[in-house]
Amino acid sequence: MHEQTYSIELVSEQTVAALTILSLELWPDCDYDEEKNQWEQLMHSAKDYCALVKIDDAYVGFIHISIRYDHVEGAESNNTAYLEGIYVRPAYRKKQIASALLSSGETWASSMGLTQLASDTEIDNQISQLFHQQAGFREVSRLVCFIKTIQ
């Protein structure tokens, strides 16, 4: 079996539909049109990094990092890079593709003058937690959220 080569490219008008499809694989409860509109706005934002990974002619993963200016749990400053989403299709996992995406995002964040990258995941998502740990993140807190309907 040969090693697959891949490229990482910024999201463009030509690739936003592919990004939308991938993001719906990660967040299946989202609406296609709403996601596509969001990505179309984010790809022009100076405070967001949106990139796709391509193998042969297929897009198989993406990353979105933003700059957050509000409080980020565990961060040392109010300007923090934040991993909003990272996804690689299951057939392409365990090939260092997510690590390459993350590295590209870290390079972007560093070029923006940022020194920390934060993230979060669902408390029961063990696969994501393991990815974060293996990528060098350290856990800084756990959070349980509540809501109550009032009348």
Beta strands, then each sheet from edge to edge (+ up, - down):
strand 1: 6-10
strand 2: 48-55
strand 3: 58-68
strand 4: 80-88
strand 5: 117-118
sheet 1: 1+ 2- 3+ 4- 5-
end
